Amino acid sequence: MNLVGELVISRGRLEQRLVALEQFANQVQATKGRMVEAVRSFEEKHTFNVPASSSGSGGATGPALPVTSDFGGLEFDRYDDFNILARRMAEVSTDVGEVMAQLNGAIKKAREDMGLLQRLTLDMRDEIARARIVPIGTPFTRFKRAVREMARSTGKDVELVTSGEQTEVDTVVVERLVDPLVHMVRNSVFHGIEKTDVRIACGKPAKGTIYLHAAHRGNSVVIEVEDDGGGLDVEKIKAKAVAIGLIRPEQAPELPYADALKLIFLPGFSTADQVGDQAGRGVGMDVVKRVIESMNGQIDIEMEKGVGTKFTLTLPFTLLISTALLVRVGTERYAVPLSSIREVVLAAPGAVQDVGGRPILQVGDEALEVRSLGRMLGLGESTVEGPRPVLVARGATGMTGLAVDELLGRQEIVVKTLGTLRPFQQSYFGGASIDPEGHVVLVLDIGRLLAGRTVELAGPAFAQPLLPSESSEAGEPSGEAAGGPTRVLLIDDSLSVRKFVGRMLERAGYTVDTAVDGEDGVKKASQVAYRVIITDLEMPKLNGYEVLQTLRQRPRTKSTPIMVMTTRAGEKHQQAAMSLGASGYLTKPVEERALVAAVEQWISRPAGASR
């Protein structure tokens, strides 16, 4: 199965390479279009436009022969060097068109082969997964024995009723699920089911019943552990939460019923008056929840006082390969399991309102609290202007919105464990995967992330808003404060210049982003906080002067150093650029030493110093 996982990664990488090839072909197609236009213009000027001085000569072919010297310009076409060059350029243009047609045909066939490879990979994965499938009811016999022992030791009369034993699931899921289920069943006997005399007094049957049911639901397996006991004491839960500092005393009366129930999943929480060796065998509900979420699953609780309690576990059919949503937060990329996301919404500017000190987004009829994922992960405030994607994520206390900078697409991933490295212990990451470009991507454990925020309900960290505070300046970049790389934006419509100059800056240790024209540059400058921006003057869509004017009018880039790099060395061009707020002016071809020195000059200054 691990080899199938590697095959999935390799297929995704090949898919990415094919996408890059398609993008390259599109760029070549656009370049070819510009070349065809230039060739057509040159051909119209020079194919038959023979200078008068050459009418009596053969031009590039030497002296005119006597037989042709008597013909006039309209009677016989004569060709000089320009004529020959024009014809050759036209031929080259035609050849490029034919090569592009062949390239597009090859890409189309490769795309078809990629589709076939994907189908074969999925079929192989499914076949091997079926070989790992076992009935989930295999360990149920062990649970019945545990219930009998527990009932005998507590003096209760309890019966375990099971159903769905033949529900098939990955053998790894069964192995990891045994201990949490044993704990939950024992808890039902110890904490849920009442003593016989109490049950009779309440009008219940003398024998308590615990129901253990398993079934398939879509691509997931649902397991329900239900008892007909007395339920949970919500007021006792609140009191214990206040006692151990999980919530403030004034929050307890207003805490919603569903949120109060989910406090039992927090570390160290227990309402038992005394702790013995029977209930849970030392495993708390926080550990149960952590195990479930480590398998990209979720656990929910329902309770009716005096009637009973039901825990519902939802788990993926198989663990190794799962589907995730890749997102960008600042300069980092993360994978979020789709099982943790209910939906994705796009929050327009101003849609997130401050309601009672909490950032709230209205999603349908639901008022959703929104948190900045960047701030929760310690990456600082987002620099993205305009609408932001918000993930509606499932947490221990309900739905929470997580604002990210960009959605990168849905991807099948192979999740690997992070091992025992200390930085990942008790972290918000449930594993790691390899993206199609070969980079390591951390997989977020959304349940643990939101639960960690819940633990801090009584602390100041809970008050970190998505909305910018009044004391923060709108134009203050946050990327460098978080210790990230020094980023430089290079705006130039020439591919060769972007590659050549980009390599110079990368050799100097900078992280370089490139933009293909002025409009693309303005867009990228509004998404990421760059320390220096370098722009050409003569570009399509927006020229360098328009780029300068636009960026200087925006709060986030009005103080960013912007250097002009152009072939125009005239004083008139330079004065115009400086008048619009250029921080420096370099003439192409630029020397590497001069370029790096100019960039370092601005990097060494405090962020925001543009002149």
C-alpha positions as CSV (number, residue, x, y, z in Angstrom):
1,M,0.0,0.0,0.0
2,N,2.9,2.3,0.7
3,L,4.1,1.7,-2.9
4,V,0.6,2.7,-4.2
5,G,0.9,5.8,-2.1
6,E,4.2,6.7,-3.7
7,L,2.6,6.0,-7.1
8,V,-0.1,8.5,-6.3
9,I,2.5,11.1,-5.4
10,S,4.5,10.4,-8.6
11,R,1.3,10.7,-10.7
12,G,0.5,14.0,-9.0
13,R,4.0,15.2,-9.7
14,L,3.7,14.2,-13.4
15,E,0.4,16.0,-13.6
16,Q,2.0,19.1,-12.3
17,R,4.8,18.8,-14.9
18,L,2.2,18.5,-17.6
19,V,0.4,21.6,-16.4
20,A,3.7,23.5,-16.4
21,L,4.3,22.2,-20.0
22,E,0.9,23.5,-21.0
23,Q,1.6,26.9,-19.5
24,F,4.9,27.0,-21.3
25,A,3.2,26.1,-24.5
26,N,0.7,28.9,-24.0
27,Q,3.6,31.3,-23.4
28,V,5.3,30.2,-26.6
29,Q,2.0,30.5,-28.4
30,A,1.7,34.1,-27.2
31,T,5.3,34.8,-28.2
32,K,4.7,33.3,-31.6
33,G,1.7,35.6,-32.0
34,R,3.9,38.6,-31.4
35,M,6.5,37.3,-33.7
36,V,4.0,36.7,-36.5
37,E,2.8,40.3,-36.1
38,A,6.3,41.6,-36.3
39,V,7.2,39.4,-39.3
40,R,4.0,40.5,-41.1
41,S,4.8,44.2,-40.6
42,F,8.4,43.7,-41.7
43,E,7.4,41.7,-44.7
44,E,4.9,44.3,-45.9
45,K,7.6,47.0,-45.7
46,H,10.5,45.2,-47.3
47,T,9.4,42.3,-49.5
48,F,8.7,44.4,-52.6
49,N,10.0,47.8,-51.4
50,V,13.2,47.9,-53.4
51,P,15.2,51.2,-53.1
52,A,15.5,53.2,-56.4
53,S,19.3,53.1,-56.1
54,S,19.1,49.3,-56.4
55,S,16.9,49.1,-59.5
56,G,19.8,48.7,-61.7
57,S,21.6,46.2,-59.5
58,G,21.0,42.7,-58.3
59,G,21.2,43.7,-54.6
60,A,22.4,40.8,-52.6
61,T,22.7,38.6,-55.7
62,G,25.4,40.7,-57.4
63,P,25.2,42.8,-60.6
64,A,22.0,42.5,-62.6
65,L,22.1,40.3,-65.6
66,P,21.6,41.9,-69.0
67,V,18.5,39.9,-69.5
68,T,16.9,41.4,-66.4
69,S,18.3,44.9,-66.5
70,D,15.8,46.0,-69.1
71,F,12.8,45.2,-66.9
72,G,11.2,47.9,-64.8
73,G,10.2,47.6,-61.1
74,L,6.7,46.5,-61.9
75,E,7.8,44.0,-64.6
76,F,10.2,42.0,-62.5
77,D,10.7,41.5,-58.7
78,R,14.2,42.2,-57.5
79,Y,15.4,41.1,-54.0
80,D,18.0,42.8,-51.8
81,D,19.1,41.7,-48.3
82,F,16.0,43.1,-46.7
83,N,13.8,41.2,-49.1
84,I,15.6,37.9,-48.5
85,L,15.4,38.5,-44.7
86,A,11.7,39.2,-44.8
87,R,11.1,36.0,-46.7
88,R,13.2,33.9,-44.3
89,M,11.4,35.4,-41.3
90,A,8.1,34.5,-42.9
91,E,9.3,30.9,-43.4
92,V,10.6,30.7,-39.8
93,S,7.2,32.0,-38.6
94,T,5.4,29.3,-40.5
95,D,7.9,26.6,-39.2
96,V,7.2,27.8,-35.6
97,G,3.5,27.5,-36.2
98,E,3.9,23.9,-37.4
99,V,6.1,23.0,-34.4
100,M,3.5,24.5,-32.1
101,A,0.8,22.5,-33.7
102,Q,2.8,19.3,-33.2
103,L,3.6,20.3,-29.5
104,N,0.0,20.9,-28.7
105,G,-0.9,17.6,-30.3
106,A,1.7,15.8,-28.2
107,I,0.5,17.6,-25.0
108,K,-3.1,16.5,-25.8
109,K,-2.0,12.9,-26.2
110,A,0.0,13.1,-22.9
111,R,-3.1,14.5,-21.2
112,E,-5.1,11.5,-22.5
113,D,-2.3,9.1,-21.2
114,M,-2.4,10.9,-17.9
115,G,-6.1,10.3,-17.6
116,L,-5.6,6.6,-18.3
117,L,-2.7,6.4,-15.7
118,Q,-5.0,8.1,-13.1
119,R,-7.7,5.5,-13.7
120,L,-5.2,2.6,-13.5
121,T,-3.7,4.1,-10.3
122,L,-7.1,4.5,-8.6
123,D,-8.1,0.9,-9.7
124,M,-4.9,-0.4,-8.2
125,R,-5.4,1.5,-5.0
126,D,-8.9,0.2,-4.7
127,E,-7.8,-3.4,-5.3
128,I,-5.0,-3.3,-2.8
129,A,-7.3,-1.5,-0.3
130,R,-9.8,-4.3,-0.6
131,A,-7.1,-6.7,0.4
132,R,-6.6,-4.8,3.6
133,I,-10.3,-4.7,4.5
134,V,-11.6,-6.6,7.5
135,P,-14.9,-6.6,9.3
136,I,-15.0,-4.0,12.1
137,G,-16.8,-6.5,14.4
138,T,-13.6,-8.6,14.9
139,P,-12.8,-7.0,18.3
140,F,-16.5,-6.7,19.4
141,T,-16.2,-9.9,21.4
142,R,-13.5,-8.3,23.5
143,F,-15.8,-5.4,24.3
144,K,-18.5,-7.7,25.5
145,R,-16.1,-9.4,27.9
146,A,-14.9,-5.9,29.1
147,V,-18.6,-4.9,29.8
148,R,-19.2,-8.1,31.8
149,E,-16.1,-7.5,33.9
150,M,-16.9,-3.9,34.5
151,A,-20.6,-4.6,35.4
152,R,-19.5,-7.3,37.9
153,S,-16.9,-4.9,39.6
154,T,-19.4,-2.1,39.8
155,G,-22.4,-4.1,40.9
156,K,-24.5,-3.1,37.9
157,D,-26.5,-5.1,35.5
158,V,-25.4,-4.1,32.0
159,E,-25.8,-5.6,28.5
160,L,-23.8,-4.8,25.3
161,V,-25.8,-5.0,22.1
162,T,-23.8,-4.8,18.9
163,S,-24.8,-4.5,15.2
164,G,-23.0,-3.9,12.0
165,E,-20.2,-6.2,12.8
166,Q,-19.7,-7.1,9.1
167,T,-19.1,-3.4,8.2
168,E,-15.8,-3.5,6.3
169,V,-13.0,-1.1,7.0
170,D,-9.2,-0.7,6.7
171,T,-7.4,-3.1,9.1
172,V,-5.3,-0.1,10.3
173,V,-8.5,1.7,11.3
174,V,-9.6,-1.3,13.4
175,E,-6.2,-1.7,15.1
176,R,-6.1,2.0,16.1
177,L,-9.8,2.1,17.1
178,V,-9.8,-0.7,19.6
179,D,-8.4,1.2,22.6
180,P,-10.7,4.2,22.2
181,L,-13.7,2.0,21.8
182,V,-12.8,0.0,24.9
183,H,-12.5,3.2,26.9
184,M,-15.8,4.6,25.7
185,V,-17.7,1.3,26.5
186,R,-16.1,1.2,29.9
187,N,-17.0,4.8,30.5
188,S,-20.6,4.1,29.6
189,V,-20.7,1.4,32.3
190,F,-18.9,3.4,34.9
191,H,-20.3,6.9,34.3
192,G,-23.4,6.4,32.2
193,I,-25.4,3.4,33.4
194,E,-27.1,3.9,36.8
195,K,-27.2,1.4,39.7
196,T,-30.1,-1.0,39.5
197,D,-32.2,0.6,42.3
198,V,-31.8,4.0,40.7
199,R,-32.9,2.7,37.3
200,I,-36.0,1.1,38.8
201,A,-36.8,4.3,40.7
202,C,-36.6,6.2,37.5
203,G,-39.0,3.8,35.7
204,K,-36.2,2.2,33.6
205,P,-35.5,-1.5,33.1
206,A,-33.2,-2.9,35.8
207,K,-30.7,-3.9,33.1
208,G,-28.8,-1.1,31.4
209,T,-28.0,-1.3,27.7
210,I,-25.1,-0.1,25.7
211,Y,-25.5,-0.1,21.9
212,L,-22.5,-0.4,19.7
213,H,-23.4,0.1,16.0
214,A,-21.2,0.4,12.8
215,A,-22.3,1.3,9.3
216,H,-21.0,2.8,6.1
217,R,-22.0,6.3,5.2
218,G,-20.6,7.4,1.8
219,N,-16.8,7.0,1.9
220,S,-16.8,7.0,5.7
221,V,-17.4,4.5,8.4
222,V,-19.8,5.7,11.2
223,I,-19.6,4.1,14.7
224,E,-22.1,4.9,17.4
225,V,-21.6,4.2,21.1
226,E,-24.9,4.8,22.9
227,D,-26.2,4.0,26.4
228,D,-29.6,4.4,28.1
229,G,-28.0,5.8,31.3
230,G,-28.6,9.1,33.1
231,G,-26.6,11.2,30.8
232,L,-24.0,13.9,31.6
233,D,-24.4,16.5,34.3
234,V,-23.9,19.8,32.3
235,E,-23.8,22.0,35.4
236,K,-21.2,19.7,36.9
237,I,-19.2,19.9,33.7
238,K,-19.3,23.7,33.8
239,A,-18.2,23.8,37.4
240,K,-15.3,21.6,36.8
241,A,-14.3,23.7,33.7
242,V,-14.3,26.8,35.9
243,A,-12.3,25.0,38.6
244,I,-9.5,24.0,36.3
245,G,-9.4,27.3,34.5
246,L,-10.9,26.3,31.1
247,I,-13.5,29.0,31.2
248,R,-14.0,32.1,33.3
249,P,-16.8,32.0,36.0
250,E,-18.8,34.7,34.2
251,Q,-18.8,32.6,31.0
252,A,-20.3,29.5,32.6
253,P,-24.0,30.6,32.8
254,E,-23.9,31.8,29.1
255,L,-22.0,28.8,27.7
256,P,-24.3,27.0,25.2
257,Y,-25.4,23.5,26.0
258,A,-23.6,21.9,23.0
259,D,-20.4,23.7,23.8
260,A,-20.5,22.7,27.5
261,L,-20.8,19.0,26.5
262,K,-17.7,19.3,24.3
263,L,-15.6,20.4,27.3
264,I,-15.2,16.8,28.2
265,F,-12.8,16.4,25.2
266,L,-10.3,18.9,26.7
267,P,-7.1,17.5,28.3
268,G,-7.3,16.4,31.9
269,F,-11.1,16.9,32.1
270,S,-13.1,14.5,34.3
271,T,-16.2,14.9,36.5
272,A,-15.7,11.6,38.3
273,D,-15.7,12.0,42.1
274,Q,-13.1,9.3,42.4
275,V,-10.8,7.7,39.9
276,G,-10.2,4.0,39.7
277,D,-8.5,1.5,37.5
278,Q,-11.7,0.5,35.7
279,A,-13.1,3.5,33.9
280,G,-11.0,4.2,30.8
281,R,-7.9,2.5,32.1
282,G,-6.2,5.9,32.3
283,V,-7.2,7.1,28.9
284,G,-9.2,10.3,28.9
285,M,-11.7,11.5,26.3
286,D,-9.1,14.0,25.1
287,V,-6.9,11.1,24.1
288,V,-9.9,9.4,22.4
289,K,-10.6,12.5,20.4
290,R,-6.9,12.9,19.5
291,V,-6.8,9.3,18.1
292,I,-9.9,9.8,16.1
293,E,-8.7,13.1,14.6
294,S,-5.3,11.7,13.9
295,M,-7.1,9.4,11.5
296,N,-8.8,12.4,9.9
297,G,-12.0,11.5,11.7
298,Q,-14.3,13.4,14.0
299,I,-16.3,12.6,17.2
300,D,-19.7,14.1,18.1
301,I,-21.8,13.8,21.3
302,E,-25.5,13.9,21.9
303,M,-27.1,13.7,25.3
304,E,-30.5,13.9,26.9
305,K,-30.6,14.1,30.7
306,G,-32.1,10.9,32.2
307,V,-32.4,9.2,28.8
308,G,-28.8,8.5,27.7
309,T,-25.7,9.6,25.8
310,K,-24.6,8.9,22.3
311,F,-21.1,9.3,20.8
312,T,-20.8,9.3,17.0
313,L,-17.4,8.5,15.4
314,T,-17.0,9.3,11.7
315,L,-13.8,7.9,10.1
316,P,-12.4,7.6,6.6
317,F,-12.7,4.1,4.9
318,T,-8.9,4.0,4.6
319,L,-6.1,6.0,6.2
320,L,-3.1,6.0,3.8
321,I,-4.5,8.1,1.0
322,S,-6.9,10.9,1.6
323,T,-8.2,14.0,-0.1
324,A,-7.1,17.4,1.1
325,L,-7.4,21.1,0.1
326,L,-4.1,22.8,-0.4
327,V,-4.1,26.4,0.9
328,R,-1.5,29.2,1.1
329,V,-1.0,31.2,4.2
330,G,1.6,33.9,3.8
331,T,4.5,32.2,2.0
332,E,3.7,28.8,3.5
333,R,1.5,26.0,2.0
334,Y,-0.6,23.6,4.1
335,A,-2.9,20.7,3.4
336,V,-6.3,20.6,5.2
337,P,-8.2,17.3,5.1
338,L,-11.6,17.6,3.3
339,S,-13.2,15.7,6.1
340,S,-12.5,18.7,8.4
341,I,-14.2,21.2,6.1
342,R,-17.9,21.7,5.7
343,E,-17.7,24.3,2.9
344,V,-15.6,27.1,1.6
345,V,-16.9,30.7,1.3
346,L,-15.4,33.9,-0.1
347,A,-15.5,36.8,2.3
348,A,-15.7,40.1,0.6
349,P,-13.9,43.1,2.1
350,G,-16.1,44.4,5.0
351,A,-18.1,41.1,5.3
352,V,-16.4,40.2,8.6
353,Q,-18.0,42.4,11.2
354,D,-16.9,43.1,14.8
355,V,-19.8,41.9,17.0
356,G,-19.1,42.1,20.7
357,G,-15.4,42.0,20.1
358,R,-15.6,38.9,18.0
359,P,-15.0,38.8,14.2
360,I,-18.3,37.4,12.8
361,L,-19.1,36.4,9.2
362,Q,-22.7,35.7,8.2
363,V,-22.9,32.4,6.3
364,G,-26.5,31.8,5.3
365,D,-28.5,31.9,8.5
366,E,-25.4,31.2,10.6
367,A,-23.2,33.8,12.4
368,L,-19.8,32.3,12.1
369,E,-16.7,33.3,14.1
370,V,-13.8,33.8,11.8
371,R,-10.1,33.4,12.8
372,S,-7.0,34.2,10.8
373,L,-5.2,30.9,10.2
374,G,-1.9,32.9,9.7
375,R,-2.2,34.4,13.2
376,M,-3.2,31.1,14.8
377,L,0.0,29.5,13.3
378,G,2.2,32.4,14.3
379,L,2.7,33.7,10.8
380,G,1.4,37.2,11.4
381,E,-1.4,39.2,9.7
382,S,-2.4,38.6,6.1
383,T,-1.3,41.1,3.5
384,V,-3.9,40.0,1.0
385,E,-6.2,42.8,-0.3
386,G,-9.7,42.0,-1.6
387,P,-11.9,38.9,-0.9
388,R,-10.3,36.1,1.2
389,P,-11.3,32.4,1.2
390,V,-12.7,31.2,4.5
391,L,-12.8,27.5,5.4
392,V,-15.9,26.5,7.4
393,A,-14.1,24.0,9.6
394,R,-15.5,21.4,12.1
395,G,-14.2,21.9,15.6
396,A,-14.9,20.5,19.1
397,T,-17.3,23.4,19.8
398,G,-18.9,23.6,16.4
399,M,-18.1,25.4,13.2
400,T,-15.4,28.0,13.0
401,G,-14.2,30.0,10.0
402,L,-10.5,29.9,9.1
403,A,-9.4,32.7,6.8
404,V,-6.6,31.8,4.4
405,D,-4.8,33.8,1.7
406,E,-5.3,31.5,-1.3
407,L,-6.9,28.2,-2.3
408,L,-4.4,26.0,-4.3
409,G,-6.8,23.2,-5.3
410,R,-7.9,19.8,-4.2
411,Q,-5.3,17.1,-4.1
412,E,-5.1,13.4,-3.2
413,I,-2.3,13.1,-0.6
414,V,-0.4,10.3,1.1
415,V,-0.1,11.3,4.8
416,K,3.1,10.3,6.6
417,T,3.5,10.5,10.4
418,L,5.8,13.2,11.8
419,G,7.6,10.8,14.1
420,T,8.8,11.8,17.6
421,L,10.6,15.1,16.7
422,R,10.0,17.4,19.6
423,P,8.8,20.5,17.6
424,F,5.8,18.4,16.3
425,Q,4.8,17.0,19.7
426,Q,1.4,18.4,20.7
427,S,1.5,20.5,17.6
428,Y,-1.3,21.5,15.2
429,F,0.0,19.1,12.5
430,G,-1.4,15.6,12.0
431,G,1.3,14.5,9.4
432,A,3.1,15.5,6.3
433,S,2.8,14.9,2.6
434,I,4.6,15.6,-0.6
435,D,3.0,18.0,-3.1
436,P,3.2,17.6,-6.9
437,E,6.2,19.9,-7.0
438,G,8.1,17.7,-4.6
439,H,7.8,20.0,-1.6
440,V,7.0,18.8,1.9
441,V,3.5,20.1,3.0
442,L,2.4,19.8,6.6
443,V,-1.2,18.5,7.1
444,L,-3.1,20.5,9.6
445,D,-5.0,18.8,12.4
446,I,-8.0,21.2,12.4
447,G,-9.6,19.5,15.4
448,R,-6.5,20.0,17.5
449,L,-5.9,23.5,16.2
450,L,-9.4,24.6,17.2
451,A,-9.3,22.7,20.5
452,G,-6.1,24.4,21.4
453,R,-7.8,27.7,20.9
454,T,-10.7,26.5,23.1
455,V,-8.3,25.6,25.9
456,E,-7.2,29.3,25.9
457,L,-10.8,30.6,26.4
458,A,-9.7,32.2,29.7
459,G,-6.5,33.7,28.3
460,P,-5.7,36.7,26.1
461,A,-4.8,34.5,23.1
462,F,-8.5,33.9,22.5
463,A,-9.0,37.6,21.8
464,Q,-6.8,37.8,18.8
465,P,-9.1,39.1,16.1
466,L,-9.2,38.7,12.3
467,L,-10.0,42.3,12.0
468,P,-6.9,44.6,12.2
469,S,-6.5,46.4,15.5
470,E,-6.7,50.2,15.7
471,S,-3.1,50.3,16.9
472,S,-1.7,48.5,13.8
473,E,-0.9,50.4,10.7
474,A,-2.6,49.2,7.5
475,G,0.6,49.4,5.5
476,E,2.9,47.5,8.0
477,P,4.1,44.3,6.4
478,S,4.1,41.2,8.5
479,G,6.0,38.7,6.4
480,E,9.5,39.8,7.6
481,A,8.4,40.0,11.3
482,A,7.5,36.4,11.2
483,G,11.1,35.5,10.3
484,G,10.3,34.6,6.7
485,P,12.6,35.0,3.7
486,T,13.4,38.4,2.2
487,R,11.1,38.5,-0.9
488,V,11.7,40.6,-4.0
489,L,9.2,41.1,-6.8
490,L,10.6,41.4,-10.3
491,I,8.1,42.8,-12.9
492,D,9.2,42.4,-16.6
493,D,7.5,41.2,-19.7
494,S,10.7,39.6,-21.0
495,L,11.1,35.9,-20.0
496,S,14.8,36.0,-20.5
497,V,15.2,39.1,-18.3
498,R,13.0,37.5,-15.6
499,K,15.2,34.4,-15.6
500,F,18.6,36.2,-15.9
501,V,17.9,38.9,-13.3
502,G,16.0,36.4,-11.1
503,R,19.0,34.1,-10.9
504,M,21.2,37.1,-9.9
505,L,19.0,37.9,-6.9
506,E,18.6,34.2,-5.9
507,R,22.4,33.8,-5.8
508,A,22.4,36.8,-3.4
509,G,20.0,34.9,-1.1
510,Y,16.7,36.5,-1.9
511,T,13.4,34.8,-2.7
512,V,12.2,36.1,-6.0
513,D,8.7,36.2,-7.3
514,T,8.2,37.3,-11.0
515,A,5.3,39.1,-12.8
516,V,4.8,38.9,-16.6
517,D,3.4,42.4,-17.0
518,G,2.4,45.5,-15.0
519,E,-1.1,44.3,-14.2
520,D,0.3,41.0,-12.9
521,G,2.9,42.9,-10.8
522,V,0.3,45.1,-9.1
523,K,-1.8,42.0,-8.3
524,K,1.1,40.2,-6.7
525,A,2.3,43.2,-4.8
526,S,-1.2,43.4,-3.2
527,Q,-1.0,39.8,-2.0
528,V,2.5,39.6,-0.5
529,A,4.6,42.0,1.5
530,Y,7.8,42.5,-0.6
531,R,10.8,44.3,0.8
532,V,11.8,45.5,-2.7
533,I,10.0,45.7,-6.1
534,I,11.9,46.0,-9.4
535,T,9.9,47.0,-12.5
536,D,10.5,47.5,-16.2
537,L,9.0,50.6,-17.9
538,E,7.8,49.4,-21.2
539,M,5.3,46.6,-20.6
540,P,1.8,45.6,-21.8
541,K,-1.4,46.2,-19.9
542,L,0.3,48.5,-17.3
543,N,3.6,50.2,-18.1
544,G,6.2,50.9,-15.4
545,Y,5.0,54.5,-14.8
546,E,1.4,53.2,-14.2
547,V,2.7,50.5,-11.9
548,L,4.6,53.2,-9.9
549,Q,1.5,55.4,-9.7
550,T,-0.8,52.6,-8.7
551,L,1.4,51.1,-6.0
552,R,2.2,54.5,-4.5
553,Q,-1.5,55.1,-4.0
554,R,-2.0,51.9,-2.0
555,P,-1.4,51.9,1.7
556,R,0.4,48.6,1.8
557,T,2.9,49.6,-1.0
558,K,3.2,53.3,-0.7
559,S,6.4,53.0,1.3
560,T,7.8,49.9,-0.4
561,P,11.1,50.6,-2.2
562,I,10.4,50.4,-6.0
563,M,13.4,50.3,-8.4
564,V,13.1,50.9,-12.1
565,M,15.2,48.7,-14.4
566,T,14.9,49.7,-18.1
567,T,16.8,50.1,-21.4
568,R,15.7,53.8,-21.4
569,A,18.8,55.7,-20.2
570,G,17.6,59.2,-21.0
571,E,17.3,61.8,-18.3
572,K,13.7,62.5,-19.3
573,H,12.6,58.9,-18.6
574,Q,14.5,58.9,-15.3
575,Q,13.0,62.2,-14.1
576,A,9.5,60.9,-14.9
577,A,10.1,57.7,-12.9
578,M,11.5,59.6,-9.9
579,S,8.7,62.0,-9.9
580,L,6.2,59.1,-9.5
581,G,8.1,57.8,-6.5
582,A,10.8,55.5,-7.9
583,S,13.4,54.6,-5.2
584,G,16.2,53.9,-7.8
585,Y,16.9,53.7,-11.5
586,L,19.0,51.0,-13.2
587,T,19.8,50.8,-16.9
588,K,19.8,47.5,-18.8
589,P,21.9,45.5,-19.2
590,V,22.5,45.6,-15.5
591,E,25.6,44.3,-13.8
592,E,25.0,41.7,-11.1
593,R,27.2,43.6,-8.5
594,A,25.4,46.9,-9.1
595,L,22.0,45.2,-8.9
596,V,22.7,43.3,-5.7
597,A,24.2,46.4,-4.1
598,A,21.2,48.5,-5.0
599,V,18.8,45.9,-3.5
600,E,20.9,45.5,-0.4
601,Q,20.9,49.3,0.1
602,W,17.1,49.2,0.6
603,I,17.0,45.9,2.4
604,S,19.3,47.2,5.1
605,R,17.0,50.2,5.7
606,P,14.0,49.9,8.0
607,A,10.9,48.4,6.4
608,G,8.8,51.1,4.9
609,A,11.6,53.5,4.0
610,S,11.2,54.1,0.3
611,R,13.3,57.1,-0.3
